[in-house]
Amino acid sequence: MTDPDDRTEDRTNDSAEGGTEDSIEEPRWRAADIEGLAELLAALDAGETIRGDSPHHRAMHAASQEALRLAAELNGRYRSPEEVTAIMSALTGRPVPASFRVFPPFTADFGRNLRIGEDVFLNSGCRIQDQGGVEIGDGALIGHNAVITTLNHDLDPARRADMHPARVRIGRGAWLGANVTVLPGVTIGEHAVIGAGSLATKDVPARTVAVGSPARVVRTIGE
């Protein structure tokens, strides 16, 4: 027969080793293996249409679910800069520079086609739809609630679930003000400034200021 004192000691040891109900076990943040991801990325980078009923679409959905999970990890409570770097590296599937900073909440629809340079800052509420590819150059600043999009749905109602990707590039040192929206296929040139609330529907040259909906160049920086 087991001595009652021995049973008490066993329970104490189990609690110490396994943790209590109030303890928090940190998840292991790593890039998940997603079936068909490499083929999907190749198709997206080539600008191929992603059919709504295709294996590519299913792989995209799987990656999006993983992106949602990691966004919940990032946004659910305070994270140290080191934790943010680890989560964002898992989200993008590649190392994110330690100099990168983001104020949560932040969401990415996909994560695996997002490239972030050195000293990039994303302010609170940024939302990035990166399936078509988003490149953010070194030193770029992106304001509150900015939206970057890279997909268009098909205009044909019978094929509305199909998606057409187009890469967005945010140049080195560019600054997007609060509530800016960038549409698919747009390039924002180096050191360009997009005024708050603007809608960028076409390329913006380097070292210019563009404002409005649609955004139009109103001045050149350095004049």
C-alpha positions as CSV (number, residue, x, y, z in Angstrom):
1,M,0.0,0.0,0.0
2,T,1.3,3.5,-0.9
3,D,1.9,5.8,2.1
4,P,-0.4,8.9,2.0
5,D,2.7,11.1,2.4
6,D,4.2,9.5,-0.7
7,R,1.1,10.3,-2.7
8,T,1.2,13.9,-1.6
9,E,4.9,14.2,-2.6
10,D,4.1,12.6,-6.0
11,R,1.4,15.2,-6.7
12,T,3.7,18.0,-5.7
13,N,6.4,16.8,-8.1
14,D,3.9,16.4,-10.9
15,S,2.7,19.9,-10.4
16,A,6.2,21.3,-10.4
17,E,7.3,19.5,-13.5
18,G,4.1,19.8,-15.6
19,G,3.1,23.3,-14.5
20,T,-0.2,24.6,-13.0
21,E,-3.4,25.6,-14.8
22,D,-2.4,29.2,-14.4
23,S,1.0,28.8,-16.0
24,I,1.6,29.9,-19.6
25,E,3.5,27.6,-22.0
26,E,5.0,29.5,-24.8
27,P,4.4,28.0,-28.3
28,R,7.2,27.0,-30.5
29,W,7.2,29.6,-33.3
30,R,8.5,28.1,-36.5
31,A,7.5,28.1,-40.1
32,A,4.9,25.4,-40.7
33,D,5.2,22.9,-43.4
34,I,2.3,23.5,-45.9
35,E,1.6,21.0,-48.7
36,G,1.9,22.6,-52.1
37,L,3.3,25.9,-50.8
38,A,6.4,26.0,-53.1
39,E,4.3,25.4,-56.2
40,L,1.8,28.0,-55.0
41,L,4.5,30.6,-54.5
42,A,6.0,29.9,-57.9
43,A,2.5,30.5,-59.5
44,L,1.9,33.7,-57.4
45,D,5.3,35.1,-58.3
46,A,4.6,34.4,-62.0
47,G,1.4,36.3,-61.8
48,E,-0.7,33.2,-62.6
49,T,-4.4,33.2,-61.9
50,I,-5.3,31.2,-58.8
51,R,-8.5,29.2,-59.6
52,G,-11.0,29.1,-56.7
53,D,-11.3,25.3,-57.0
54,S,-7.6,24.4,-57.4
55,P,-4.9,22.8,-55.3
56,H,-3.2,26.2,-55.3
57,H,-6.2,27.7,-53.6
58,R,-6.3,25.0,-51.0
59,A,-2.6,25.6,-50.2
60,M,-3.3,29.3,-50.0
61,H,-6.1,28.6,-47.5
62,A,-3.9,26.4,-45.4
63,A,-1.2,29.1,-45.3
64,S,-3.8,31.7,-44.3
65,Q,-5.0,29.6,-41.4
66,E,-1.4,29.4,-40.1
67,A,-1.1,33.2,-40.6
68,L,-4.2,33.8,-38.5
69,R,-2.8,31.5,-35.8
70,L,0.5,33.4,-35.6
71,A,-1.3,36.8,-35.7
72,A,-3.3,35.7,-32.6
73,E,0.0,34.8,-31.0
74,L,1.4,38.3,-31.8
75,N,-1.6,40.3,-31.0
76,G,-3.0,38.4,-28.0
77,R,-0.7,39.9,-25.4
78,Y,2.5,41.9,-25.0
79,R,5.4,40.5,-26.8
80,S,9.0,41.5,-26.4
81,P,11.0,42.7,-29.5
82,E,12.7,39.3,-29.6
83,E,9.4,37.4,-29.5
84,V,8.0,39.7,-32.3
85,T,11.0,38.9,-34.4
86,A,10.5,35.1,-33.8
87,I,6.8,35.2,-34.6
88,M,7.3,37.4,-37.7
89,S,10.0,35.1,-38.9
90,A,7.7,32.1,-38.6
91,L,4.9,34.0,-40.4
92,T,7.1,35.0,-43.4
93,G,9.1,31.7,-43.5
94,R,12.4,33.6,-43.5
95,P,14.5,35.5,-40.9
96,V,13.1,39.0,-40.2
97,P,15.7,41.6,-39.3
98,A,16.1,42.3,-35.6
99,S,15.8,46.0,-36.4
100,F,12.2,45.5,-37.6
101,R,9.5,47.0,-35.4
102,V,5.7,46.6,-35.4
103,F,3.1,48.0,-33.0
104,P,0.3,45.4,-32.8
105,P,-2.3,44.6,-33.9
106,F,-0.9,43.5,-37.2
107,T,-2.3,41.0,-39.7
108,A,-1.1,39.4,-42.9
109,D,-3.5,37.3,-45.0
110,F,-0.7,34.9,-46.0
111,G,2.7,35.8,-44.6
112,R,4.8,33.6,-46.9
113,N,5.2,36.2,-49.7
114,L,6.1,39.2,-47.4
115,R,9.7,40.5,-47.4
116,I,10.7,43.0,-44.8
117,G,14.0,45.1,-44.9
118,E,16.1,46.5,-42.2
119,D,14.8,49.2,-39.9
120,V,11.2,48.9,-41.2
121,F,8.4,50.2,-38.9
122,L,4.8,49.2,-39.1
123,N,2.4,51.2,-36.9
124,S,-0.7,49.8,-35.2
125,G,-3.5,48.3,-37.3
126,C,-1.5,47.6,-40.5
127,R,-3.1,44.9,-42.7
128,I,-1.1,43.2,-45.5
129,Q,-2.6,40.9,-48.2
130,D,0.7,39.5,-49.4
131,Q,-0.3,36.6,-51.6
132,G,0.8,38.4,-54.7
133,G,4.0,39.5,-53.0
134,V,4.9,42.5,-50.9
135,E,8.4,43.9,-50.6
136,I,9.1,46.6,-48.0
137,G,12.5,48.3,-48.4
138,D,15.0,49.3,-45.7
139,G,13.9,52.1,-43.5
140,A,10.3,52.3,-44.8
141,L,7.6,53.7,-42.4
142,I,4.0,52.5,-42.7
143,G,1.4,54.4,-40.6
144,H,-1.7,53.4,-38.6
145,N,-4.3,51.2,-40.3
146,A,-2.5,51.1,-43.7
147,V,-3.7,48.4,-46.1
148,I,-1.6,46.8,-48.8
149,T,-3.4,44.6,-51.3
150,T,-2.0,42.2,-53.9
151,L,-5.1,40.3,-55.2
152,N,-8.0,41.1,-57.5
153,H,-11.0,38.8,-57.9
154,D,-12.2,38.0,-61.4
155,L,-14.9,40.3,-62.8
156,D,-16.8,37.4,-64.3
157,P,-19.4,36.4,-61.7
158,A,-19.0,32.7,-62.6
159,R,-15.3,32.9,-61.8
160,R,-15.4,35.5,-59.0
161,A,-13.5,33.1,-56.6
162,D,-10.5,33.2,-59.0
163,M,-7.7,35.5,-57.9
164,H,-5.2,37.5,-59.9
165,P,-2.0,38.4,-58.0
166,A,0.2,41.4,-58.6
167,R,3.3,42.3,-56.5
168,V,3.5,45.6,-54.4
169,R,6.9,47.2,-53.8
170,I,7.4,49.8,-51.1
171,G,10.8,51.5,-51.8
172,R,13.6,52.1,-49.4
173,G,12.8,55.0,-47.0
174,A,9.3,55.4,-48.2
175,W,6.6,56.7,-45.8
176,L,3.0,55.7,-46.0
177,G,0.7,57.9,-43.8
178,A,-2.2,56.7,-41.7
179,N,-5.1,54.9,-43.4
180,V,-3.2,54.7,-46.8
181,T,-4.4,51.9,-49.1
182,V,-2.1,50.5,-51.8
183,L,-3.7,48.5,-54.6
184,P,-2.2,45.4,-56.4
185,G,0.7,45.9,-58.7
186,V,1.7,49.4,-57.4
187,T,5.3,50.4,-56.7
188,I,6.0,53.2,-54.2
189,G,9.4,54.7,-55.1
190,E,12.3,55.3,-52.7
191,H,11.8,58.0,-50.2
192,A,8.3,58.8,-51.5
193,V,5.6,60.0,-49.2
194,I,1.9,59.0,-49.4
195,G,-0.4,61.4,-47.5
196,A,-2.8,60.1,-44.9
197,G,-6.0,58.6,-46.2
198,S,-4.7,58.3,-49.8
199,L,-5.5,55.5,-52.3
200,A,-2.4,54.5,-54.3
201,T,-3.8,53.1,-57.6
202,K,-0.6,53.5,-59.7
203,D,3.1,53.8,-59.3
204,V,4.5,56.7,-57.3
205,P,7.9,58.0,-58.4
206,A,10.8,58.2,-56.0
207,R,11.2,61.3,-53.8
208,T,7.7,62.6,-54.5
209,V,4.7,63.4,-52.3
210,A,1.4,61.9,-53.5
211,V,-2.0,62.6,-51.9
212,G,-5.7,62.0,-52.5
213,S,-8.0,59.3,-53.9
214,P,-6.6,58.4,-56.3
215,A,-3.2,59.6,-55.1
216,R,-1.6,62.2,-57.3
217,V,1.9,63.6,-57.1
218,V,1.7,67.2,-55.7
219,R,5.4,67.9,-55.2
220,T,9.0,66.6,-55.5
221,I,11.0,66.2,-52.3
222,G,14.0,68.4,-52.4
223,E,12.6,71.1,-54.6
